[in-house]
Amino acid sequence: MTGLSVTLKKHWPGFTLDAAFDAEGGATVLFGPSGSGKTLIVKAVAGLGRPDNGRIVLGGRVLLDTATALNVPPEQRRVGVVFQEPRLFPHMTVERNLLYGWRLLKPAARPDTQEIITLLGIGHLLHRRPNRLSGGEKQRVAIGRALLAAPELLIMDEPLANLDAARKDGILPYLTRLKSEAKMPVLYVTHARAEAETLADRIVHISGGMITGVEHP
């Protein structure tokens, strides 16, 4: 499993997204101000939004090709998504949240649960429910749930945006470790320069719906 290739065009009244980039493994940060088109790109990659024209290839597998009317459904793309809001199931314990997608996999395809629980430092939270977690703990559980569904790509759409400075500082070491140890590419969205520089193998700069440059910090 190697990289991700994205070419997208989409027009709305007053805004046009026209973006293309390649990401060969590691962590790719989509960096730019609010409203620049970052979330539109990751939604298209995840299958949650359809461009007017575009092609998306992940690890040699075509997920979208508007020229041939190919559009793989979101649930078949094997793309894990972590949003600004953790979106955990409130009636389930942390453990049941973590295993929600894992249980649907064939046994041979299931990731090692203990490895991911240890990676994210959430072993002591397994029997709690989401209403007993801090914001940073909820995000770590949401990341764990996404990883345990065995994605080929992990998307994180501004996962720290709703956390205060202390909680951001608390979760960044886990994200840095995840970047180093994850066996899949990561597509990370932020408008915070410090996050981008901490996590990125490459930074794709976006402004006004256009890619304005690629940086290798």
Secondary structure as UniProt FT lines:
FT   STRAND          4..12
FT   TURN            13..14
FT   STRAND          15..23
FT   STRAND          27..31
FT   TURN            34..35
FT   HELIX           38..46
FT   STRAND          53..58
FT   TURN            59..60
FT   STRAND          61..65
FT   HELIX           66..68
FT   STRAND          70..71
FT   HELIX           74..76
FT   STRAND          79..82
FT   TURN            90..91
FT   HELIX           94..98
FT   TURN            99..101
FT   HELIX           102..104
FT   HELIX           107..109
FT   HELIX           113..120
FT   HELIX           123..125
FT   TURN            126..127
FT   HELIX           130..132
FT   HELIX           135..148
FT   STRAND          153..157
FT   TURN            159..162
FT   HELIX           165..181
FT   STRAND          186..190
FT   HELIX           193..199
FT   STRAND          202..207
FT   TURN            208..209
FT   STRAND          210..215
//
